[in-house]
Amino acid sequence: MPQNVPSFDELMEAAQRSAVHLEMRDQYGVGDEADDFNTWLTTGRRDTDPASEYWAPWVDMISRAVARGVVVRRARIVSEPVTDYIRYEHAGTVVNVAAGEQVRWLPRPRAVDLMLPGADLWIFDGTQVLFNHFTGVGEWADPDMELRTEPSIVKQCSDAFEAVWERAIPHDTYELR
């Protein structure tokens, strides 16, 4: 990202009203999750301690945002039967929720008539869209993030997120298939 573009952490810390995240991949391969994911694959145990070294930075940032009145929502579009990675994400979502995020899941067949962006994204305060770029195997691409502020793009992405959110199933009632 160019130097004048704020980092994700700066965007989250600056959010005043909302931060929404749309995830549409069935598999991610980002390095900072590799050890935890491999442990989960081997043992079936997932780090769900909000104070752990793995989770604490995220929990602290989200908790601060929620405490200042930011509504943080995450929607995940998933194929069913779900992949091992989605099972892993689902197992850790208890921490996202404990930090203050609202999380919903949308089975892919229920999204077929929605017009969706071509990349995962975050929308901050309905004014900025941060696109997350991944390779085909789910690793961060170069560039890994792209910030857009054009009102037409923000509106398209916001409308897409809200359409997904409306149809998606709250985490506490979504059953993995």
Phi, psi and omega in degrees: 000143176302155185297333183277357178271128180298151175286167176304313181301319179294320179296317180293317180294332180274345181300139182245331185237316187207151172215115181239145185233128177247121178245131185232004182264151176267352182208132172237151180228037183285139189302324185289349177257350190305311183296314180296318180296316179295322176298315179298317179300320184282318189249339186081002180259135180240140175294113178237025178268109182302338181266000182292161179303325180293314188266330190308314180300319179292311181301317180298315182295315181292318179299320178296317180298312181297321180297331178267011173098008179280130174271120182250118181235144179228128176240133180241124174265126186227146172278149176234137001297147184286156177283166174302322181297319179294323175299319177297312178301315181300318181297331180266352185296338176305327180286318176304314182294317179298328179287342179121359177285148167260131185231135176226156183237135178236111175301135186308321179300335179277359181248001189298332181262011178265142174271115187242151176297163181275002181211155172301158184200164168239141173239126181250122176053024179064021182231344183222136176244126175252107179278137176257123182255131180234157173281176179299333180264008173090009176274159177300135177268174177242114001283151183276339180220151180218122181263129179232141181233002180299128183307323181293321179289317179300317180295314179302315182290320178296317178298319179297314179300313182297324177295318177296312183303318182299323182270340189287159184261127178305145183308317185290349177241355179283128178252126178297142176236000000 
